């Protein structure tokens, strides 16, 4: 373990850690990678023996937050915790997985075997190593946002002895993972978000169609040389499930044209939002997070899209897609092309290690408080409630006040979950 740096952001004392971990926890002989973590504490309490709260980042392929100020959930957590922000393996300042790394593999099968080492089970093992070697081995609590909730259920399945309490926001996964079922439920919600966008900004419906018609005419290039297709434009709908997402999309299309051609401002912004330059693992591993036991994920988002002609590229009014990853992305997006062979192998893989232990979850004693966003575009509320009913010691708060990013928008979300745990006696202890 190495302490890289110690410094102060206003209101926060930061210490950085780097640890070495096996690439494959089941076969350490395959080599090692590094995992990076930031430990943040109130400067006034830096010398105190405070409990730790580990933030489980959304994703997959998400790096830990880079706080600019002591606000929101982080401010609430720092009142009585050390907060640990981990760059999940493959992201941020942990050993990074990007196109350059993927081009080094001789075969697609080797590359796929490498990517398979970056799922939730390995992320949990990394956190356990950090807890034991850097943070004294005491139980810690976790806050799992979105995919962080998936990691939470894997954590409770494999190492509950490391956990004091778990807070989950918009992220209880289905316990019988099926990518096909997830997307069957997702498309109607994405269509509903599109209709809400159209009602809020009716004057932009024609503008969106005008953009699509221009792209359908061909030869529109993004600044990196990629062709901007209608389907890539549609993928901007990924943002519609976030609180300010509709507004961000509105302002993007608002200045799309300069005369009869698409503006440089628009094209630069589309590139930034659709290149996956900062998080290629989000695309490369997206359907693999549902790999659990027998059965291939099989490009489930594309298969389900083919059943919904209203999402076709030539449909008008044009509908945006959501949190879906499609095979064409790995041919058409420069930063994802080096992943193409590997993701094809992963999509066809027929057997996956299980991510959840149903018996252990049913007998769970670690207190869990989960915010379930009723209208969540990304994680189906019905599946979340089914999971809550099947996992021991889970309390849910169901609300339609927030979108998927509620915990980032309002401190009250995390505060409510903390109160729910305290009302039932607090977290588990080593005693």
Secondary structure, 3 states (H helix, E strand, C coil): CEEEEEEEECCEEEEEEEEEEECCCCCHHHCEEEEEEEEEECHHHCCCCCEEEEEECCCCCCCCCCCCCCCHHHHHHHCCEEEEEEECCECCCCCECCHHHHCCCCCHHHHHHHHHHHCHHHHHHHHHHHHHHCCCCCCEEEEEECHHHHHHHHHHHHCHHHEEEEEEECCCCCCCCCHHHHHHHHHHHHHHHHHHHHHHCCHHHHHHHHHHHHHHCCCCECCCCCECCHHHHHHHHHHHHCCCHHHHHHHHHHCCEECCEECHHHHHHHHHHHCCCCCHHHHHCCHHHHCCEECCCCCHHHHHHCCCHHHCCCCCCCCCCCCCCCCCHHHHCHHHHCCHHHHHHHHHCCEECCCCCHHHHHCCCCEEEEEEECCCCCCCHHHHHHHHHHCCCEEEEEECCCCCCHHHHCHHHHHHHHHHHHHCCCCCCCC
